[in-house]
Amino acid sequence: MVDTVRIRESFTVLQDPQTLYEFWKRLSNLPSFLPKVRAVETFDDTRSRWNIEGPNDRHYVWDAETVVDDPGRSIAWATAAGSGARHRGAIEFRPATGNRGTVVTAAVEYTPPPLEGLGAKPLGGDPEQLVREGLRRFKQLVETGEIPTVEGQPSGRDEGRKRRRAARPRGEVAR
């Protein structure tokens, strides 16, 4: 039997609690910063369907319900009855001391489905690292409007120069 995974992470974000609450409440924003979340379809104010990427091109889909909605303070959710997954979580927004933004705390609890050899890592990664990365990306997105990345950037080496040098006959000098 697989044990329940419990994760709690916090970040301080340089925005007010209400702004952060409103951004998170709009579930269509979540795939833009949460690793492995491919889509969240909203049915009404409390029900949604989540599409999550797993290892080996597997996708998991479940329905969730908002169980707590305290505007500007917190949102909590749990998988809907009969959805096949066991997952619940909460996001809390508390003013940071000294008027230094908002402390955002995510608490997630889930029981992974029994998958051969994957144990508590059905999403193909360390669950704590995935939550931490999600909060870090959330912070970047709401503070700067983008998530910095090095994807697609050159490494700083002149790859064309290497190919030209390799194509020259041995002993020939470039002019």
C-alpha positions as CSV (number, residue, x, y, z in Angstrom):
1,M,0.0,0.0,0.0
2,V,1.2,3.5,-0.9
3,D,1.4,6.1,1.9
4,T,-0.2,9.5,1.8
5,V,2.2,12.3,0.8
6,R,1.9,15.5,2.7
7,I,3.8,18.6,1.6
8,R,3.8,22.2,3.0
9,E,5.8,25.0,1.4
10,S,5.9,28.8,1.8
11,F,7.2,31.7,-0.3
12,T,7.0,35.4,0.3
13,V,5.6,37.2,-2.8
14,L,5.8,41.0,-3.4
15,Q,2.1,41.5,-4.0
16,D,-0.9,42.0,-1.8
17,P,-3.0,39.0,-0.7
18,Q,-6.1,40.0,-2.6
19,T,-4.2,40.2,-6.0
20,L,-2.6,36.8,-5.4
21,Y,-5.9,35.2,-4.3
22,E,-7.6,36.5,-7.5
23,F,-4.8,35.2,-9.7
24,W,-4.9,31.7,-8.1
25,K,-8.7,31.6,-8.0
26,R,-8.7,31.9,-11.8
27,L,-7.9,28.2,-12.3
28,S,-7.1,28.7,-16.0
29,N,-3.9,30.4,-14.7
30,L,-2.6,27.3,-12.9
31,P,-1.1,25.4,-15.9
32,S,1.1,28.5,-16.6
33,F,3.1,28.0,-13.5
34,L,2.3,24.6,-11.9
35,P,4.6,21.8,-13.1
36,K,2.8,18.8,-14.6
37,V,-0.6,20.6,-14.7
38,R,-1.7,20.6,-18.4
39,A,-5.2,22.0,-18.1
40,V,-7.9,22.9,-15.6
41,E,-11.4,23.1,-16.9
42,T,-13.9,25.0,-14.7
43,F,-17.5,23.9,-14.5
44,D,-18.8,26.4,-12.0
45,D,-17.7,28.3,-8.9
46,T,-16.8,25.1,-7.0
47,R,-16.2,22.3,-9.5
48,S,-13.3,21.7,-11.9
49,R,-11.5,19.0,-13.9
50,W,-7.8,18.7,-13.7
51,N,-5.5,17.1,-16.4
52,I,-2.1,16.2,-15.0
53,E,0.9,14.9,-16.9
54,G,2.5,11.8,-15.5
55,P,5.6,9.7,-16.4
56,N,5.7,7.7,-19.7
57,D,3.2,10.0,-21.4
58,R,0.5,9.1,-19.0
59,H,-2.2,11.6,-18.1
60,Y,-4.4,11.7,-15.1
61,V,-7.7,13.4,-15.0
62,W,-9.9,14.0,-11.9
63,D,-12.6,16.3,-10.8
64,A,-12.1,18.6,-7.8
65,E,-14.3,20.7,-5.6
66,T,-13.5,23.9,-3.8
67,V,-14.2,23.3,-0.1
68,V,-13.0,26.6,1.3
69,D,-13.1,30.0,-0.4
70,D,-12.2,32.8,1.8
71,P,-11.6,35.8,-0.5
72,G,-8.2,37.4,-0.1
73,R,-7.1,34.7,2.4
74,S,-7.4,31.1,1.3
75,I,-8.7,28.5,-1.1
76,A,-8.9,24.8,-0.3
77,W,-9.9,21.9,-2.6
78,A,-10.4,18.2,-2.6
79,T,-11.0,15.6,-5.3
80,A,-14.7,15.0,-5.9
81,A,-16.3,11.8,-4.7
82,G,-16.0,9.1,-7.4
83,S,-13.1,10.8,-9.2
84,G,-10.7,7.9,-8.6
85,A,-8.0,10.2,-7.2
86,R,-7.3,11.1,-3.6
87,H,-6.0,14.6,-3.4
88,R,-6.6,17.7,-1.4
89,G,-4.8,21.0,-0.8
90,A,-5.0,24.6,0.3
91,I,-3.3,27.8,-0.6
92,E,-3.2,30.6,2.1
93,F,-2.3,34.3,1.6
94,R,-1.1,36.1,4.7
95,P,0.3,39.6,4.8
96,A,4.1,39.5,5.5
97,T,5.5,41.4,8.4
98,G,6.8,44.9,7.8
99,N,4.5,45.4,4.8
100,R,6.8,43.2,2.7
101,G,4.3,41.4,0.5
102,T,2.4,38.2,1.2
103,V,3.4,34.9,2.7
104,V,1.9,32.2,0.3
105,T,1.7,28.8,1.9
106,A,0.7,25.7,-0.1
107,A,-0.3,22.5,1.7
108,V,-0.9,19.4,-0.5
109,E,-1.9,15.9,0.5
110,Y,-2.5,13.0,-1.8
111,T,-2.4,9.3,-2.1
112,P,-0.7,8.2,-5.2
113,P,-2.3,5.6,-7.4
114,P,-0.6,2.2,-7.3
115,L,1.8,2.3,-10.2
116,E,4.5,-0.3,-10.7
117,G,7.8,0.8,-9.2
118,L,6.9,4.5,-8.9
119,G,5.9,4.6,-5.2
120,A,5.0,8.1,-4.2
121,K,6.3,9.7,-7.4
122,P,3.5,9.1,-10.0
123,L,4.1,12.5,-11.6
124,G,7.6,11.6,-12.5
125,G,9.4,13.8,-9.9
126,D,9.9,14.6,-6.3
127,P,6.5,15.8,-5.0
128,E,8.1,18.4,-2.6
129,Q,10.3,19.7,-5.4
130,L,7.2,20.0,-7.7
131,V,5.3,22.1,-5.1
132,R,8.4,24.2,-4.4
133,E,8.9,24.8,-8.1
134,G,5.2,25.7,-8.6
135,L,5.3,28.3,-5.9
136,R,8.6,29.7,-7.2
137,R,7.2,30.0,-10.7
138,F,4.0,31.6,-9.2
139,K,6.1,34.2,-7.4
140,Q,8.1,35.0,-10.6
141,L,4.9,35.3,-12.7
142,V,3.0,37.6,-10.4
143,E,6.0,39.7,-9.5
144,T,7.5,40.2,-13.0
145,G,4.8,39.0,-15.4
146,E,6.9,36.2,-16.8
147,I,8.8,33.1,-15.8
148,P,12.5,33.4,-16.7
149,T,13.9,30.5,-18.6
150,V,17.1,29.5,-20.5
151,E,15.2,27.1,-22.8
152,G,16.1,27.8,-26.4
153,Q,19.0,30.1,-25.5
154,P,22.4,29.4,-26.9
155,S,25.0,28.1,-24.5
156,G,27.4,30.8,-25.3
157,R,29.6,28.6,-27.6
158,D,29.8,29.4,-31.2
159,E,28.5,26.1,-32.6
160,G,29.0,27.3,-36.2
161,R,32.7,28.0,-35.6
162,K,33.1,24.4,-34.2
163,R,31.5,22.9,-37.3
164,R,33.6,25.1,-39.6
165,R,36.8,24.1,-37.8
166,A,35.8,20.4,-38.0
167,A,35.1,20.6,-41.7
168,R,38.6,22.0,-42.6
169,P,41.2,19.5,-43.7
170,R,43.9,18.9,-41.1
171,G,46.7,21.4,-41.2
172,E,44.7,24.0,-43.3
173,V,44.6,27.5,-41.8
174,A,41.3,29.5,-41.9
175,R,41.6,32.8,-43.9
